[in-house]
Amino acid sequence: MMISKLFLNGIRYRLLKITGKPHRLESISIEITHRCMCRCRMCNIWRIPADVPDLELPVLLELLSSPELRSLRELDLTGGEPFLRDDLSELLRGVCELKAACFPELRTLSITTNGMLTERILAVTQEMLAPLEEQGVDLVLACGMDAADDLHDRVRNFPGAWRRLQETLSGLCRIREAHANLVLGIKTTIIPLNARELNRIADYAEKHQLFTIISPCIITPNRFGNRDRVEDLRFRPEESNAMLRFFESPRFAWSGHREALVGYLRTGRMAKPCSAGFNTLFIRYNGEVFGCPVIADSLGSIGDGRLESLFRSAAACRFRKQVGGFPECRVCTEPGMERLAWPLEGFSLLGVLARKGSGEFHRLIGHMGLNKFL
């Protein structure tokens, strides 16, 4: 049955590419705040003035009430630092209250955090796990870890960041023992400063049973606003070779992304399917909607129209026809897109089955959480 579904998805996806029509929204990522206490070397989000407002809670809940989210499987909340929002618990409770009527298929709510606000992160997590579990939703916390020692402080430009992150992860691991719906992992952005630290990061993750998302930094005027840092973030040959050795090893278990990165590091060109704008959208702190977090082609703002109209607009249609052909696509190392694209694109996963057999195919499905999309 899964093989037939992937084959039919592959045909459907190619027809959608030709016409620019959408599939259905299965995942959205919302930047619920631009505020952050870190000054990371690879990111300029923190440069947005603190008095620039984020979307207010009623606006976020109205957004989540859109009929376009009926097929939503995954909701990602990001920032800035999401736990800086005083009303984060209210937002999560709102998600629980809306689930049955607005997105009954929701399986995962993920939050990316720098792990600095230990007490608040532990309190909100402890408070919300039971309500989410009652709704059949896993809470996935991806904590930013850019080194397994005080080098993390230098990457984050925040003294004591490593100590605080360890305290947060230690507390979350204790909470996880009593809550099966808490999924913990680390998210590493590779820059020249930490390119030789990847094995130590993998050791830490393995010791503490944490999933890993490890990927080179992305230069974009949109999500990270870091075009001015191109030279500082340029990898030298020895750093690229260190990354290649790591991704060629079995240490990095997320094999779908690993294989794409190996090809990219060898050739300088990324080759992978993408479903940006077809089954996923990115929404910034100010309500601006994008088909992709990397590409600065706005589809409009939720202040100008409802999500469903923006998703099906002429601008969105034009964007979808160009997916894979933007200059940014050739160098995109965004680690989440394979998970969203492979089930819809279909043929790449069938290729994994043909090359590696049923066992590896089903391990990949389970490890990357693709079953929720199939």
N, C-alpha and C positions, 0 to 999 in steps of 0.2 A: 504493500500500500504506500509506504514512504517513497519508494522508487518511482511509482506512478505519479505521486504528488509532485515530486521534484521535477520530473520530466514535464508535466503540465505547467508547473510554475515557470520553468525555463522558456517554454513557448509564450506564455502570457507576458513574461518580463520583456521579451524582445518585441512583442507587439506594443507594449506600453512605451518602450524606448522610441519606437518609430513615431507614435502618435503624440507622445508627451503627456498622456493621460496618467493619473495617479493610480496606485493600487489601493491600499487602505492604510490608515495610520496604525501601525503596530508598536511604535516607539516614539516618544518625544523627549527631548532634553530641554529643560528650562533653567536658565541662569537666574536663580531667584534673588541674587544680590551680586553687585560688583565689589562690595566691600571686602577687604582682606587685610590682616595684620602683617602678612609676609610681604617681602619685596623680592620675589624670586627672580633669579637671573634670566629666566627664559620667558617671562610674562610681564606685561605692562598693564594688566587689568587694574592693579592697585593705583595707577596714576589717574584714574577717573576721580574727579573731586568727590570727597565724602558726602557733600550736600546734594549731589545729584540723586534724585529719588529712585528707588527700586519699585517694581510693580507692587501695589498694595494687595493685601490678602483677599479682599472681595474680588479684585480683578483676576487674581490667580484662580480662585474658585470658580468664577464665571468661565474662564478659559477652559478649565477642566470639566465643565458641564457641557462642552460642545458635543453635539451628536456625531461629529466626525471622529470622536475617540471611542466609538462603540466597540472597535476591535483592538483597542490598546492592550498590549501584553506587558510593556515595560515603560516605566516612568522614571526618568533620570533627573535628579535635582542637583544642580551644580552652582558654582560661583566663580569668582570670589570664594568666600568661606560661608557655606550655607548656615552653619550653626551660629553665625553672628545675627541671624534674624531672630528677634525676640518671639515672633509668632510662628516659629517652625513647628512646634507641637500642634498648634491650631491648624496649620496647613496639613499636617499628616493626618490629624483627626478628620479634616474635611475630605481627604482622599478616601478614608475608610467609609465615611458616610455616603459619598458619591458612587462608590464602586458598583453596588448592585444595579443602580439605575443607569449609570453613565458609561462605565467600562468594566462590565462583568468578567471579561477575559483577563484582567490584570493579574499578572503573576509575580512581578518583581518591582519593587521600589528601591532605586539605588541613589545613594548620596556620596558625592566625592568631598572629602574633607582633608584639611592639612593636619588634623589631629591636635591642634594647639589648645583648644578649649576643653580640657579633659573632663572637668566636672560636669559641664553642660552637655557634652557629647554622651557621657555615660548616663546622665539623668534622662535625657530625651529618648535615648535608645531603650533604656529600661522601661520607660513609660509607654512607649508605642509598640513594643514587640507583641504584646498580647492582643491589642486591637487589630493589628495587621494580620496576626496568625488566624484570628477569627474570620478574617476575610479571605484567607488562603493566599496571603501575599508574603513573600520573602523580603526582608530588609537587607540590602546589600550595601555594605560600607566599604568604600575604596579609600584607603588612607594614603596620602602622598608621602612616599619615602624615596629620597634621592641619594641616600647613602646609609650604610649601617653603622655609622659612628658620627663624630662631630662634624665631618664634612657636610653632612645634611644641613647644619646650621649655615654654612657658607653658601650652599646652593639657595637656601631659603632666605638668606640675609636676615636671620632672626636668631639672636643668641638664645640658647636653651631649647631650640626647636627639637633637637634629637631627644633630649630628656623628656620633654612633654609628649612627643609622639610615642615613646616607649611606655610611658604611664598610661596613655590612652589605649594603646593596643593591649596592654596587660589587663586593664579593666574590661575591655570588650571581650577578650578571650574568656574571662571568668563569666561574664554574662552569657556568652555563647554556650557554655556547658549546660545551661538550663533552658535554652531556647533554640530549637532546631531551625527556626526560620531566620536566624541571624547568620548571614554569610559575610565573612571578613576577608579582606585582601589588601594588597598594597598596589599603588600605582606609581611607577617610576618614569620620570621624564629624563631621557639621556641627553646630557650636554657635554661639551669637551671636559668639564671639570670632573665628571663622575663616570666617564665611559669605561674606565678600568675597574670600576667597583661592582660590576653586575653580578659576578659570582658570589660575592659577599652578601649582596642583597638577596640573591636566590637562596643562599644558606639560611639567612634569617627567616625568610618566608617558609622554607621547608620545616625548620625547627618549630615554628609557631603555627603551622598548618594554615597558611594564608595563601589565597590565590594571588597570582602576579599578573600585572599588566605593565609591561616594560617596553618602551618605545622611544625612538629619537624625537627630539623637540620639533615642533612645527612652526614655521614662520608664516604668519598670516596677519593681514590688517584687520581681520574680523574678530575672531575669538580671543586672541592674545594680544593683538595690537603691537606686535614686536618687530615690525619691519626694520626699525632702527638698530636692531641687535644682530643683523645678519653676520657681520664679521666676527663678533664675539662668540656666536653660536656655530660657526663653521668648524666642521670636524677635520682634523689633520689625518693624513693616511694612517698613522699608527693608532689613532682613536677609532677610525672606521674599521680597521683590522681587528681591534679588540672587540668591537660590537659583533663583527662577522663571526669570530671564533665562538662567542657566547651563543649567538642564535643558531649556529650550526651544531652546537652540542645539545644533548637531551635535557639540559638543565631547564630550558624554557618550555614548559609543557603546552602552552597555548599554540598548538602546532599550526593552525590556520594562519595566524598572524606571523608566526615564526618563518614559515616558508615564503610568505610575501616579502618579509624584511630581508631574508637572505638574498632573494632575487634582486631587490632594490640595492642592497649594499654591493652586490657584484656588478650591477649594470648601470646604477644611477637612475633607473627608471622603475617606478612602481607599476606592477601589473596585477590588478585584482578587480573583481566586480564591485560595483557600488550601487546602492539603492537610495542614495540621498535624494530627498524630495519625493520619492515614490511611496515609501512606507515609514518615513521618519522625517521630523522637522526639528530645528533648533530655534529656541525663542530666547532672546536676550533680556537682560534685566529691565529694559525700557519698553518691552513689548514688541520689538521688531522681530519679524519672522524670517528665517532663512531655511533654504533646503539643505544646507550643509554648514557646519560651524566654521569650516576652513575658508569657504568662498564667500566673498562679501557682496553677493548679489541678493539684495533684499527683496522679499516677496510682498512687503508692506508691513503694516503695524496692526496689532489687534485693536488699537485705538481707532483705526480707520475702517475696520470691517471684522466680521466674525471669522474664526479660524477656518471654518468650512469654505467660506468664499475665497480666502487667501490660498488655501490648499488646492483649489480648483480654478485659480485665476489664469489669465493669459500669461502673466509673468512666471507663474509656477510651471506652466506647460513649456515655455521656452527654456526654462532652467533644466527641466527633466530631459529634454532632447539633447542638451549639451553635456549631461553627466558623463564623465569619463574622458571628455574632450577639453576640459578646462586646463590651462597650464598647471594649476595647482594639483590636478589629479595625477600628474606624472611623478610628483614627488610627495604625495600624501602618505604620511605614516600614522594617520589617525587610527588608533588601535581598536575602536569599537565598531567600525563600519563593516568588517567582514561578518560579524555576528548577525547584523541586520540584513546584509546583502545576500549571503549564501543561501538561506532558505528560499528567498524570493527569486534569485537568479537561477537557482536549480542546477544548472549543468556543472558548475564547479564542484559541488558536493558529490554529484554522480561521478565526477572524475576521481575524487578521493576514493570512492568505493571501488572503482575499476582498478586503480593503482595499488591500493593498500589492503583491500579486502574488508570483509564485513566487521571484523573485530575492531580494527583501527577506525573504521567509519563510525561505528556506534560510540567508541570512546571519545571521538572528536565531538559528536553530537552532544554527549553528556557533559564534557568538560567545558564547552563553549556555551552551554545553556540553549542550544538551538531547538531542543524539543518543544519549547514553549511557542515557537514560531511554526512548528510543523504539526 
